[in-house]
């Protein structure tokens, strides 16, 4: 979007708008009577925190891509949030969740790998002109780059672009498809999160291990709950942003080191600054959970982290432009078919192994979205579950390049 066509370009103004939107949603969603009570009975509050900011971008009020608000949220608030959400976690309880989380994550990866070639074949039956285009403009090359994003993340997308030599035009189209389709699914996941209990009850999913983890954290909070004082809040700020600063310091040293000495390790995302930040803050948060710092959950650590998280949700929503759906419809349709295969496979496997919808959601988002959004989706179920999203997202970073490369090979066979 051209920054000259939007109403507001000042980042502080954009941040203020998002804050007002969040305040409005939280105020209205807690009303017990009247229109809003009925409205939020069907529309989750978290979904509104995501959807309303997208309207600012769609209608040209702000430029979702041309501001620094999302970068600030991703590189500062997200790491601080992860520290505060993980310092109270019981790592043994997370391990006790069992193999279903890994199974659903790998199912999500498989859904992307096979979904791309199938989507291309299906679309080509109606639009045969999509196949056999010569040169770097071939659709399959752009789809291979998109596979990188949908398994590992942005760094993997760029890696696949270079490996398969997708040109700028097709790559730009795939970026649009990524934003539109992934954000539509994100909205669907937030809706599922708000309805997960009734869905799990209907499918007969075994939620005992998840419930046990949540109960452990909730019991700890109740046993040690106290009214937070300013001292407590400032210590939480120190934990959150101190760890974030340290993580940035490590990332600033690690990335150039690995780029210069181990260029081949780029495929493991060790050249990605965000990877190192997420890895370090998660390690710090989990380390704090074995110390007396865990007691600060009783002073509201997860609530402060939750506030940061909702700001991140709003900034993610700011990237969604509903109007983009109509700019490249045939490519968006391919993306929707691709995503549908990914989702259907997830639900089929979940039904077979009686996995809760939480594993469907976090297994999908750890692939499609990575560390920036997997903990958001996990926390939509319960703040205690955020570390599960982070751990699976880190696995997605490692697996992404290999799986996306293989998907590109199959796409080449189909699309050439």
N, C-alpha and C positions, 0 to 999 in steps of 0.2 A: 504494500500500500504506500502511495506517495505521501510523505510526511506533510506536503503542502496542502493536501486535501482533507486532512483531519482537523478537528476542532481544537484539540488540546495535545501539545507535544511535551509539555513540562512533566518530567518524571514524578515530581512531588505532587502535582495535580492528579496524575494517574493513580499514584499510591493512595491519595486522599479519597478518590472515587471508590477504589477497591475496599478501603476501610469502611466507608459509608455503606456499601453494598453488604459487606459482612455483618456490620452492626444491624442493618435492616433485617437481614435474614434471621439472625439469632434472636432479635426482638420479636419478630412476628411468629417465628416457629415455636416460641414458648408461650404464646397466648393460648388459653384454654378454651375460649369460646369464640363464636362468630366465624366470619369468612375464612380467616387464616387458619384456624383450627381444622376446618374442613379441607382446606387446600393442602396443608402439610400431611394430612392423613393419606393422601395419594402421591404427593410429590415430595421426595426426601429433601431435607434442608441442605444437605451436602451437595446434592445435584444443583440446587439453586445457586450455591456459592460458586459453582463451576459455570453454570449456564448464563447467568446475568452478566458477568464480565465479557463473555463472548459477544454479547449484543453491542457492547461498546466498540469492539473491533469491527463487527459486521456492518454497523451503520456509520462508520467513519468518525466516531466521536474521539477515539484514540487510535494510534497505530500499534497493534499488538506486537509487531516485530521490531518496530523502530524505537523502542524504549528499553531502559536498563532495569526495569522493575523485576522482570523474570530472572535476569542474571543475578541480581542481588538476592532474590529469594532462593535461587538454586544453589548459589555458592556460599551464602551466609546463613540464611534461615533454615534451609534443609539440613545442613550439617549440625547446627545447634539443636534443632529439633530431634535429630536422631540420637544425639547424646542424651538428651533429657528423657526420651522415650525408652532408651535401652538401659539406663542406669539402674532401673528397678526390676529388670527382667531376671527370671530364674532360668539360667542356661540349660540346666538339666531338664527342666520342664519343656523347653523348646525342643531339645533332642528327643524327648519322649513323644513328640508329635508323630513320630514314625515315618515310614517310607512314602506315604501317600502324597506328601508335599512335593517330593522329588519326582515321583511318577507323573504328577499333573504338570509339573514344570517341563519335563521332557516331552510330554504329550503336546504341550503348547508349542515347543520347538518343532516337533514333527509336523504339527498342523501348518506351520509356516512353510516348512521345506516342501511338503507335498501340495500345499494349497496354491502356491504360486504357479507351478506348471499346470495344475488342473484348471485354475482360473483363466490362464492364457488359452488353453484348449477350448474351454467353454465359450469364452468371448470371441475366439476366432471363428467359431461356427456361425456366428451372426455378423462378425466384422472380419472377413478373411484378409482385409488389407493390413491388419495388424501384424501378420506374419511375413517373413521374407524381405523385410526392408534392409537394404544394404548399408554398411558403414556403422558408425558409432551411434546413429540414431535409432538402431534396432530397439524395439520395446523390451526385449528380454534383458538387454543390458541394464536398462533403468530399473527393471523389476529385480534384478540381482542386487542392485544397490539398496532397493527397498527392503529386500530380505535381510540385509545387514542391519538395517535400522530396527526391523521387527524381531530380531533375535538378540542382537547385542546392544544396539543404540547408535547414536549419531556418529561416533568414531568408526564403528564398523561399517556404517553406510558409506562414509567417505572412502574407506579402505576398499570396499567392493566396487565403488565407482572407478577407482584407479585400476584395480585388477582387471575389470571387464571393460574398461575404457568407454564408459557411457559419456556421451557428449552433454554439454550444458543444457540444451533444450529438454532432452528426455529426463535428465536428472532433476531439473526444476519442476517438471510435471510430476515426477515421483515424490518430490518433497511435498507438493500440494496434496497428493493422494495420501501420503503419510499423515499429514496434519489433519485432513478431513476425516479419513476413515478411523484412524487411531483415536481421535477425539470423540467420534460418535460412539465407539466401543467403550471409551473411558466413561462416558455418560451412562451407558448401559451397565457398566460394572458398579458405578456408584448407586444406581437404582437397585441392583441385585444385593448390594451390601445392606441397604435399608430393609430388604425383604428376606434376608438370609434365613431367619428362623423358620418362617412358614415354608420356604422352599425346601430346606433340609428336612422338615417334618414330612412334607409331601413325598420326597424322594426316599425317605428312610435312611438318610446318610448318618454315619457314625460321627458325632461331634464330641464324643467324650474327652478325647485328648485335648481338643481346643478349649472346651469348657473348663477342664482341669487347669490349664495354663492361665486362663482368664481369672478363675477363682483364686488361684495362688496369688496373683498380683492384687486382686480386689481385697482378699483377706488381709494381705500385708498392709494395704493402705488403710483399711478400717481399724486394724490393730494399733497402728501408729499415727493415725490421723490427728492433725492439730491445725489450729488456725495459723496460716503463714504470716510471718512478720516480714518487715522490710529486709531484715538481715537474711532471712531464708531466700527471698526473691533475688537479692543481689548475689548470693552464693550460687543460685541456679544460673543466673546470667554469667557468672564467672565460669561455671562448668561448661555451659553451652558455647559461649563465644571464645573462651580460652582454648577449648579443644578445637574449635573451628580454626582459630588462628594458628595453632600448632599444626593442624592438618594441612593448611595452606603452605606453611613453612616446609613441611616434609615433601609436599607435592612439587613445590618450586625447585627443590633439590633433586628429587627422584626422577622427574620427567626428563630434564636435560641429561642426567646421568645415563638413563636407559636408552635415550635417543642416540647418544654418542657412542656408547659401549656395547649396547645390545639391541641393534635395530630390528633384529628378527623377532624380538619379544613384543613388537607392536601388536601382533595378532592376539596377544593376551590382554590387550588394552593397557599395558604398562606404560604407554606413552600418553595416556589420557590423564589430565589433571583431576577431572572429576572422579575417576576411578580411585586415585590415591586419597583424595579427600574423604570419600565415602568409606574406604577401607580403614583409614586411620581413626575417624570419629567413631565408627562402629566398634573398633577394637578398644578405644578409650571408654566408650559407654559400657561395653560388656565387662571391662576390667573394673570399672567403678562399681558394678553390680556385686562384686565380691568384697566390697569395703563398706565402711559406715556411711558412705555417700548414698547408699541405697535408701537410707532413712529419709532422704529428702523427697522421695516420692510422696511421703505423708504430708509434705509441705506444698505439694502441688506441682511436682516436676512434669508429670504428663500433661497437666492442664496448660502450663506455659508452653511446653512443646507442641501441644495441640493448637494453641493460638498461632504459632509459627506455621504449623501445617496448613491451617485454613487459609493463611495468606498465600502460601504456595499454591494451593488449589485454585484460588482466584487468579493468580498470575498465569497458571497453566491454561485456564479458561480463556484468558485474554488472547491466547494465540489462535483460538478457533474463529474462523470466518465462515459463517454458514453460506455466504454467497459464493465461496469457492467451489461448492458442489456443482454449480452451474457453469463453471468456466472450462472444465475438462471432463464432461460427463462420462464419456466412454471409458476414460482411465479410472475415474472414481468408481464406476460400475465394476471394473476388473478388481479394484481394491476391495470393494464390498463383498464380491464373490470369494476372494481370497480370505478375507477375515471371517466370512461365514463358515468356510471349511475348517478354519482354525477353531472357531467356537463350537461347531457341531462335534468335532472330534473330542474336544475337551469334555463336553457334556456326556458323550457316549461312554468315554472311559470312566468319568466320574460315576456314572450310573452303574457300570460294571463292578467297580471297586468300592462303591458306596462312599465316595469322597464328598465331604461337605462343599458347599458352594464357595466357601472361603478359599479352598485349595484351587478351585477353578479360576477364581478371580486373581489370586496372587500368582498362580502358575502362569496365567496368561500375561499379566502385566510385568512380571519379571523378564519376559521376553519382549513384549511390545511396550516399551516405555523405560525399562531398566530402573536404575537406582533413583532416578528423579521422581518416578511415579509409583513404583511398586510399594514403597512404604506408605504412600498416601492411600492406596487402595486397601492395604492391610489394616491401616489404622481406622479406616471407615467401618470395619467390623468391630475393632476394639484397639485402643492404644497399645495394649500389651502385645499385640500381634505384629507391630511394626518391624521388629528385628527379623521375623520370618521373611518379610518382603525384601529386606535389605540383603539377607544371606542368599536368597535365590537370585536376586538381581546381579550380585557379584558373580554367581555361577554363570549367568547369562553373558556377562562380559567375556568370560573365558571360552565359552562354547560358541559364541556368536560368529566368529570369523570362519571356523571350520564348517559349521552347518550352513551358513550363508554361501560360502564358496561352493559347497556341494549342490545347494539349491540353484546357484547360477549355472552349474554344469548341466543340470536337468533342463533348466529354462532354455539354454542354448540349443539343446537337442530338439525341443518343442518349437522354439521360435525362429530358428534359422531356415 
